């Protein structure tokens, strides 16, 4: 095992005294080609090119001597420190951090970033990174080849954001470009780059107290399944929907990185509350007045679901792939169209047993394990007497194999 392992973050500035001392003592240096070409790397040291981090970690672990690993930015922030400290390598490391590329990107933009979400986009996480951009007003994306600015912009589709694209930060080739997302795919971008995606609801002026969390989330309101009248319904209208909504949100479990379809969104109760939970949301309704109400409610609650005016199932064909779906209208034909897109979970409700049985059958035929629930809620007056009763059939589908 190496006698000593030092991880040095390089941000384009001259190495610190601690970094130079570690390099002078190194008998093995691992890094990318531009790191290994730095003048401070000893000529006699063994050089290991960082491709696979795990392979390099094994080389470092087997080395008898003093090792240095060079990495861009802060190696403890989505960097090599996590990989080197895996138990199977048995390495204890000292870290000399540099300025992270995310901090540099926000500095170039002249913006604070304690309220930003930071995501890593590669082939497996690209879609989830885009969903975070859909849902949050300030997102930094650490990109990878094949999951860069153009791919992010194309998957955003009709959702528009301002992109600040920072190429080759800290080098002589550094370039910062500001474009609206609809123009980004027309350009070719150099790796490595960092994308800042800015837009959606305007950020709150309230000072934050927790990093990575916009001070508006989850907002000034406590709790979910708020009364229907909070969304523009008259008193007593749609009684029971708040209870049904609470169960549906619990079953769907929308979270950061997810895309939820809310079909037959009504006033946007589910859409707004799922967005408050951090998910990206597309709210669909065939009624133009309902779409206007969803937009108004979203603005009032400080979230930004995409609102689509159209009739399901036809309007669903061009929407991006969902993770979870709530069907508030359209019955079995809409549920069948959603099941064909293979979301992890589908929630639907019915007012009659015949309709519920048909929806349950469609879900089962689509490869979903179906939970059938009769949900009753009774509202009581001040004297504890029954004032109103609501009954709904709830069909919960969980995909058995994705």
C-alpha angles and dihedrals in degrees: 000000000000113000091224134004121198122184113205124196114216118202101168096271124108113280117266121246090260091051093049091049092051091048093049090055095044121116091179127035123187124190148109118300093264090053094049089052093059112118092233093065108103113246092223096051121107108250123217120188113222109235108127107025092208093053091049090047090055090050090050093047092052094048119106104214141034118325133196125193116199121204137167119264119336106353090200092061109076085324145118098288092081092052094045091051095055109129093240092064096048092210126154109198139193115214129213102186129209128200109288118243089239091056090047092050094052090045090055088050092047092233135129114244108191087103095048128109112228119206137173116228122202134135094292099042103034096103093047091049089054090050089055089052089050092052105039133054098221122036132161115205123200099206135204134198107289091019101066138121095297094050092047091051095047093052091049088064111171094003107100125209136163111251122207103194116196114192125193094351115204095018135098088256094057114141131173119201129183117203139151110255094247089065098045099083090059091070137068114232130204123233133267100046140149122215124208110199111199127182146070120094114006112263119257120253090220113116112249126233102188125053119240093020122104105227089234093065122122082004134221092303122089118218137006136253089060118190115281092243089065086070098051101277120134119252111287094010117137090004111191094029092103090056092046089047091052092055094044093051090048092052095044095046096197111200143167110302094026128112115214124195113209105193117192087016097179109186091353098255095144093037093053096044094047089051090050086056089058103260127130109244137199111195115199126192134157093214116085093206090053090052090052090050091049090052092049093048092047091052091048093051093043099244133118116219115169108247117212121190110209148093121275137257092026095050092053095069096084098040121109118257114285128219095201133010135202115196111202097167144009099062126220098346091058092044089052091051090050093047089055088063090057103228115178094244137015125193121194135163136204136192096211132049093233091057091045092052091051092050091047091051092049091051093049092048088050092059100264129136103230128216113194119202134175104211119197126181127183124198116212128204127223090279091053091249120140110265103171138355128206127192126190135172108226120202116193118188124192118188110243096204126012 
